[in-house]
């Protein structure tokens, strides 16, 4: 605990919160497969992950490949630690038991989290989930779902996508799905997201994997009942994970 607090204090000194005030009614999203905090240099470094997140000053964050209590990550709760290091509220959804703990997805939020839910998408060798959180943004409630689809099989991805969309049909209001879909624009997987879903188009270069020299656009953001802006891009972070993070700014619709 002492080491954790020290890391947080050091991070605050290095990365002070100096972000400009956002216009009312805007929602900045960051999405990142963090590879359980291990970078391409093989170092487990959550403060490095947190520094990237803090620099973007997001409202909500969708994370994939997050550990809780796993031996490989020193039996720590990574969502809680990242929450402490970024000043954001954390929530964790378990996809599967792993390495003495849990492995799954997390959501961080600047605003209160009213509820969460794990949506079971498949029970393959590595079970896949959608992790849903209802966030109480000042402009109104918004639902964020962090997803991570199977990389082995298109058939699995199509089933996971269909299960996800069916589970989300009953949710009203602004809704964002963000994550590692392990598939590219033009694929059958992304084609599942038909109107009223809208894909957020990232500025070129839009590839996010592998992090050092990206050649694939497999991390995506989709939205429903919000307004897409042209502020959407891949962040040039080459070491902290095997994926680069992506961000987008959306707007709430005027009543």
N, C-alpha and C positions, 0 to 999 in steps of 0.2 A: 504493500500500500504506500509506503514512503517513497519507493522508486516511482510508482505511478504518479503521485502528486508532484514529485520533482520534475518528471517528464512533462507534465502538464504546465508547470510553471515556466519551464524553459521554452516550451512551445509558444506560450503566450508572449514571452519576451521577443522571440524571433519573429513571430507572425502576429503582430498586433492587429486588432479588429479595426481597420480603418476604411472599410468598404463604404462607398457612398450609399445614401439612403435610396432604397428602391422606390419607384413610383407606386402609388397604391394600386391594388388590383393586379399586380404582377406576381408570377410564381416561377422561381428559378429552381430547376431540377438538375441534380448531378447523378449520374448512373455509372457504376464501376464494379467490375469483377476484380476483387482485390487479392485473389490467390492466397487467402488466409494470411495476408500481410507480408508474404515472402516475395521479395523483388527478384529481378533477374541477376542480381549480385548474390543471391542465395541468403540474404539477410532478412530475418524477421524484424520488421521495423514499423510498428504502428504509428509512432510519432511522425514518420515520413508520410504515411498515408494521410494522417490527420492534417498535416501542413498543406497538402494539396487541396484537401476539402475546404479548409479554412480560407485559403487564398481565393476560392471561387465564391464564397459567401452564399451558399445555396439556401433555399427555404426547406427543401426536402431532398433526401439522398436515398437512392436505391442501391444496395450493395449485394453482391453475390460472392459465394465462396468465403463464408465467415465461420469461424470456429467459436465454440463455447465449451470450455473445460477440456479441451483436447490436449493430449500429452505433447504433440508436435508444436503447440503454441503455448507451452508453459502453463497449461491448465487455466488459462485466463478466459474471461468473458470479453471477447473482442468488441462486441457491440457496445458494452458498457464503457470500456476503455476509450473507444473512439468517441463516444458521447462526451466523456469527461474532457478529452483532449480538444474537441471542437466546440464545446459548449452547446451541443445539440442533444435533444431528447432521443434515447435509443430504444429500439424494439427489435427482438430477434425471433425468427421463425425456424424451427427445426425441420430440415428435410430428412435427416437420418441420424441415428446414433453413430458415432465414429471416434475411434482412438481414445476411448475412455470418456468421451463427452458427446457433444452434438455438433453437427455440421449443417449449415443452411444459409439463410439470407437475413439481411438486416435492413432496417429503415431508420434513418436519423432525421429529426425534424426540428426546425427552429420554433415551431408552433406546437401547441398541445396535441397529443395523440389520443383520440377519443376511444378507439377500439382497434384490435388487430385480429387477423384470422389467417391460418395456414390453409391454403387450398391445394388439396392433393391432386396432382396432375398425372402421375404415373408411378408404378411400382417396379421399375426396371432394376438392373444391377445397381444403379445409383438413382434412388427415388427423386422425382422432380416435383417442385412445389411452386405455387405463386404465393407470395407473402403480402397480404393486404393490410393497409393501415388507413384509417380515416383520420385526416389531419384537419384541425380547426384553424384554418388560415383566417386572418382578419377580414378578407373579402368574402369568406364563406367556406363551408366544408368542402374538402377535396379528397378523393380516394387515390392512393398510390399503391400499385402492385409491383413488387420486385419479382422478376422471373429469371429462370435459368433452365433453358431447354437442353435436351440430350444432344450430344455431339456425334454419337455413333450412327444414328439411323434417322433418315428422313421420315420413315413411317412413325417412329416414336415422336418426333417433333410435331408432326401433323396431329397426332392423337393428343399430345399435350396442349397444343394450341386450341384445338376444338374443345377440350375439357375446360380450359381457362375461359374462353369466350362464353361458354354456356354458363359457367359459374358467375360471370360478371353481368349477365343479362338483367338480373333483378336489381342491380345497383343503379340508382338515379344520381343525377348531378355530375359535376366535373370528375373525370376519371382519367388517370394516367397509368400506362403500363410501361415499365422500363426494365431493361435487363439484357443479358447475354442470350440471344436466341440461337446462337451457333448456326446461323444461316444468313444469307446475303440478300440484298435487294433483287427483286425479280424471281425469287424462289417461291415454291409452293407454300412454304411456311409463312412468309410475310404476306402472301396473297390471301391468307385467312382473315386478315384484318381489313374487312370491307367497310364501306360507309355504314354508320356514321364515324367509324374510326378513321383517324388521319395520322399518317406517319410524319414525324418531325424530320425534315430534311436537314442534314448536317452540311455545313459549309465544307467545300473541298480544301484539303484532302479529308475524306470522311472515313477512311479505314482506321480501325482501332486495335487490330491484332495482326501479328504479335507486336508487343509494345515498342521494341527497339526500332524495327522497320516495318510498319504496318502494311499489310497487303490485302486484308479482308475487313469488310464492314459487317461485323456480326453483333455489335452492341447497338440497340435501337430504343427509341422512345416513340410510343403511340399515345394519342390523346383523343378524348371524346368530350364535347361540350365546353371546350376552351378555345382560345384563339392562338394560333401559332405565330410567332414572330420570326424575324430573320436572325435572331441571336441564338444560334445553335451550332456547336462545333465540337471537335475532338481536342482535348487538352494535350499539349506536347509534354507528356510525362513518360519517360522512356525506361525507367529503372524500377520504380516502386512496386509494380505488379507486371504480370505478363500481358495484361490489357492496358490500353490507355483509357482514361475516363472520358465521358462525354457529358456535355451540359446543354441545356435549352432553357430559354425564357418563354413562358406562356402568359396569356392574359385571361382574366375572368371576363365573361361577356357582360356587357352593360345590361342592367334590368330594364 
